[in-house]
Every structure is written in structure tokens, then in C-alpha cells.
Amino acid sequence: MPARPFEQPERQGWEFGAALARLHRECVSPNGLFGLDHPNYLGNLPQPNPWTRDWPAFYRDSRLRPQVELAHACGRLPPHRHRLLQQVMDRVETLLRDAPQTPSLIHGDLWSGNFLACGRSFAVVDPAVSYSEREVEMAYVQLFGGFPRRFMEGYESVWPLDSGYPRRRALYQLYPLLVHLNHFGEMYGPDVESACTAALGM
């Protein structure tokens, strides 16, 4: 049966959430490191994936920093925004000090438009995979919405998120927001700033 756009039936949402949790729990990095054996893309922007032992360093140097540098080169970082982003990068080690550090295989670009219903099953498309902390994936899912309520129920029935995840969510949403700023321009500038202030607890 041909794939069709996700129609968000509650049962299917629950089952997909549970399947994603199993993927995150069972498909972990073969060498215990974060990254991938090759670079790839998120949208049309390069995504570096050097093998890295330390999760905060990987997130800062291989996710946030390249996008901040690109935004700066494109003139999308007025001084106030640039200062906020620098404060976040300077504090990543502290902000993620108590975060889980499990290098799980993540889809990397998981929003409802990349989910397809296939008969009674489902599929995801257009990935930007890496071995990363799974909280990044869940923060992206919750950033743009579009999944039914029972998706999160299904996920947490298999592998509940750490109690500190809500404090880290804005920090993890900063990466896709920077990607969107670099893809689509200033319409995402205020969201980048809001994520920075939330991450910093300001």
C-alpha cells in the first residue's frame, strides 16, 4: 500500500512512540562514542559527526558552534543574539553536567512531516542520523509538534525520560532553531533568543 501523510490516529501514535523508544534504547553506538563514521546533512546544511567521547563537547562543538558560525557569517546574529549564544556555549558543560550521556541512534530530523503512515504500520523518512543523546530527538519532536498526545505516552511506556529533561529541552531545541535560522532567515531569530534565555534560566 502506498505511503500516505500521517493522519495521527492515537493508536498509531502510541505504537510509533514505543518503537522509537526501543530504537533509542537498543541501537547504541558500537564504540561508545557520540557521532557517526561520516558527516551528513540536516536539510541542506552540513552536519559534522566526529567521534567524540564527551557529550557536552559534541553538542557544543559539532552542533551549536557550526550553526552559530554560519549564522554570524550570514549576518543573522545581531550583537545581543550573538552574546546570548556565546553565553550558552560557554555554559554547555555546566548546563549538561547532570544530563544522561547515552549515544543512541537518533533520526535527527524528526517532525510530523517526516512520518508516513503505511497501511497499519509507519515509516520515517529524510533522516539526519547520528549517535547522540536521545533527549535531543525528543526536544526536536516537541519543538514543532504535530504528533498525537499518545506518542509521548508510548515512548515513556518503554523508556521514560530523565526527570531533568524539561530543564534541558530549550538547550536541545536551540540546534534545530539555529538550523532553521540559517535555512529560512530572521523569522526564527526571536525563537533562537527565547531558547537561549530559557536554557540559561534568565
Phi, psi and omega in degrees: 000132182297149176293148177224161181302147180299124181261001173064041171294141186299318181299314182295323177298317179298314182295322178293317177302316179295319180295320179295319178298320178295319176302311181298322184283324189262332182260088181250162184303132181292339181249005179078008183252161173270145179128213181195166181277007176201155173286160176214205186227149165245112193065230177254016180259135180300143177235103179288144183225048181296138177301128186219134181282323188264120183296311179303321179294319179297314182295319180290311192271335183250354178240294184291309189301314179300323180286323176296316179297320179293316179299321178296315180296331180270004178074028183255012180237087172300160188308316182299316180294320180296319179296318179299315181295322178294321176299318179298311182296325178294336185250008183303316181302318180289315183296332181252016185302319183258012183285148170301153181223071178247118181281085181269152174287122179242154176294313172094342178217052191266099172229170190298334179290344178259015177246129180236135171278133181232090186064238178264004179248200183203165178212156173243149183229170172056053183281163171227065195291154169193167169269108185221171174293130187298338179299331176299316180299314184290326176295321178295314178305316184279346181292311186255351176069200178099348176263149181290161182306321186287351173302310180293324176300315179297317180299309186287343176291336181261315183212091183299146177286153178298147183297338179273358182304316181303330178288334183263349188303314182297322178297318181286335176283346181296323181298305178297330177293321175295320176300317179292324175300317181285333177282314195242351173096200194297342179302338178261000180301310179299327178292322176300314181296318179297320178295321178298311183295323177293317180298323182276353181070032183269000000 
